[in-house]
Amino acid sequence: MPMSLAEIPLGHTATIKSVEGPRAFRRRLLEMGLVPGINVRVITVAPLGDPLQIEVRGGQWSIRRNEAKQIEVEAVDVAKSGSGSASARAAATVGAK
């Protein structure tokens, strides 16, 4: 079920479906690699709820909640997809030993 990036709970992963908004905004995000099909994870939310810190392709960005509302995503079940951040995979590997 599609939703905005602003609706994804802390620590959860989602797949980008589309980027809406003004042309300059879309272009900036697309040039930085936030393209449809890429997984993004919400890492931190500021105490007052804005901005969000997200992880995209191994890098971390801060994005305003109003901007995140313009990014359509679909929630990902990390257990089924086998994806996730490198740090989460490393933690799982260390815990398994």
Long-range contacts (C-beta under 8 A, 24 or more apart in sequence): 1-74, 1-75, 2-72, 2-73, 2-74, 3-72, 3-73, 3-74, 3-75, 4-68, 4-69, 4-70, 4-71, 4-72, 4-73, 5-40, 5-42, 5-52, 5-54, 5-63, 5-68, 5-69, 5-71, 5-72, 5-73, 6-52, 6-65, 6-68, 6-69, 8-40, 8-42, 8-73, 8-75, 9-42, 10-42, 10-43, 10-44, 10-45, 11-41, 11-42, 11-43, 12-41, 12-42, 12-75, 12-76, 12-78, 13-39, 13-40, 13-41, 13-75, 13-76, 13-78, 13-81, 13-83, 13-84, 14-39, 14-40, 14-41, 14-42, 14-73, 14-74, 14-75, 14-76, 15-39, 15-40, 15-73, 15-74, 15-76, 16-40, 16-71, 16-72, 16-73, 17-72, 17-73, 17-74, 18-71, 18-72, 19-70, 19-71, 19-72, 20-70, 20-71, 20-72, 21-67, 21-70, 25-67, 25-70, 29-71, 32-56, 32-61, 33-57, 33-59, 34-71, 39-76, 39-81, 39-83, 40-73, 41-84, 41-85, 55-85, 58-85, 58-86
